[in-house]
């Protein structure tokens, strides 16, 4: 198999998935990048921005821009933690109140793109993607 073609298809697939999530969330004024931060905070609880960047494997500058947009929308707040130099990002009540609606929209999209992939193949795909991800982490300098 041609590795370049395989990785290109992987990139194209992830971009198509992000575009689909953007379409599903458009009516709520959200983007997939914002959704990923909201989900991370819902799963982990409040986090400093650097920890959020590490958790999502995204550049800190990109996280900062997205957090600012979410703050402007009233969906997150930054508050000082134990260390006054470090601010933690929290979901607001507004975000928590809408979370289930957004989650349902995204879940419907996920189900539609996996509809013809049996459960066993989904497990196989998960294992393969996990291996690729772990290998990519070993290659970081």
DAZI-V889268 format. One record per residue. N is the residue number from 1. SS is DSSP state (a for helix, b for strand, c for the rest). PHI is phi as a letter, one per 30 degrees, with the letter a starting at -180 (999 if undefined). BURIAL is b if it has 9 or more other ideal C-beta (glycine too) atoms within 8 Angstrom, else e. Layout:
<<N | SS | PHI | BURIAL> <N | SS | PHI | BURIAL>>
This chain:
<<1 | c | 999 | e> <2 | c | d | e> <3 | a | d | e> <4 | a | d | e> <5 | a | d | e> <6 | a | d | b> <7 | a | d | e> <8 | a | d | e> <9 | a | d | e> <10 | a | d | b> <11 | a | d | e> <12 | a | d | e> <13 | a | d | e> <14 | a | d | e> <15 | a | d | e> <16 | a | d | e> <17 | a | d | b> <18 | a | d | b> <19 | a | d | b> <20 | a | d | b> <21 | a | d | b> <22 | a | e | b> <23 | a | d | e> <24 | a | d | b> <25 | a | c | b> <26 | a | e | e> <27 | a | d | e> <28 | a | c | b> <29 | c | i | e> <30 | c | c | b> <31 | c | c | e> <32 | a | e | b> <33 | a | d | b> <34 | a | d | b> <35 | a | e | b> <36 | a | d | b> <37 | a | d | b> <38 | a | e | b> <39 | a | d | e> <40 | a | e | b> <41 | a | d | b> <42 | a | d | b> <43 | a | d | e> <44 | a | c | e> <45 | c | i | e> <46 | c | e | b> <47 | b | b | b> <48 | b | d | b> <49 | a | e | b> <50 | a | d | e> <51 | a | d | e> <52 | a | d | b> <53 | a | d | b> <54 | a | d | e> <55 | a | d | b> <56 | a | c | b> <57 | c | h | e> <58 | c | b | e> <59 | c | e | e> <60 | a | e | b> <61 | a | d | e> <62 | a | d | b> <63 | a | d | b> <64 | a | e | b> <65 | a | d | e> <66 | a | d | b> <67 | a | d | b> <68 | a | d | e> <69 | a | d | b> <70 | a | d | b> <71 | a | d | b> <72 | a | d | e> <73 | c | d | e> <74 | c | i | e> <75 | c | c | b> <76 | b | b | b> <77 | b | b | e> <78 | b | c | b> <79 | b | b | e> <80 | b | d | e> <81 | c | c | b> <82 | c | d | e> <83 | c | c | e> <84 | c | d | e> <85 | c | d | e> <86 | c | c | b> <87 | b | c | b> <88 | b | c | b> <89 | b | c | b> <90 | b | b | b> <91 | b | d | b> <92 | c | d | b> <93 | a | d | e> <94 | a | e | e> <95 | a | d | b> <96 | a | d | b> <97 | a | d | e> <98 | a | c | b> <99 | a | e | b> <100 | a | d | e> <101 | a | d | e> <102 | a | d | b> <103 | a | d | e> <104 | a | d | e> <105 | a | d | b> <106 | a | d | b> <107 | a | d | e> <108 | a | e | b> <109 | a | d | b> <110 | a | e | e> <111 | a | d | e> <112 | a | d | e> <113 | a | d | e> <114 | c | c | e> <115 | c | e | e> <116 | c | c | e> <117 | c | c | e> <118 | c | e | e> <119 | a | e | e> <120 | a | d | e> <121 | a | d | e> <122 | a | d | b> <123 | a | d | e> <124 | a | d | e> <125 | a | d | b> <126 | a | e | e> <127 | a | d | e> <128 | a | d | e> <129 | a | d | e> <130 | a | d | e> <131 | a | d | e> <132 | a | d | b> <133 | a | d | e> <134 | a | d | e> <135 | a | d | e> <136 | a | d | e> <137 | a | d | e> <138 | a | d | e> <139 | c | d | e> <140 | c | d | e> <141 | c | c | e>>
